[in-house]
Amino acid sequence: MSAVRTDLQIDRPMVSDGAALWRIARDSKVLDLNSSYSYLLWCRDFAATSVVARDADGDPVGFVTGYARPDRPRTLVVWQVAVDAGHQGRGLAGALLDALARRVAAEQGLTTLETTITPDNTASQRLFTSFARRHGASVEREVLFEADLFPSDPAGPAGPADPHDPEVLYRIGPLTGLSG
């Protein structure tokens, strides 16, 4: 993994970051794109469990959104991870994930991280299994949502839509080594 550039600042997202996060997610071409409104709400309501990377001008260039599970408040669910194309390949996604996990561990007693990944998303699989290794945690995998649970759009703009892949739950924990 290449070193993360030192001119990037990692901190909590602000509502004013919502549009940039939406654009980064859209431009990734791999994430399910939520409405622009949802990114504004996420930056307002879930800033404590999310993180953004800013360039030297203060503009967002990457983010991780997450939330504490209501029934398991020491479990952080990572919703989306995205890095602007110009900042990829430098370890920024891993640095964002580590920074968020450290902060949530200190503030909320995080012990477990969960995320879902489709079977074809090898980049995310590598990101989260590497995160688990760095923190001495095991990874449990199970299908959380089968493909047939997702709605289909039979007449999308490009013709019939591909069905949604199943979402595999990655449960990572117990987490150690989150200080510093």
Helices and strands as residue ranges (DSSP letters): E 9-11, G 15-17, H 18-28, H 36-45, G 47-49, E 51-54, E 60-69, E 72-83, G 85-87, H 92-108, E 112-117, H 122-134, E 138-145, G 147-149, E 167-173
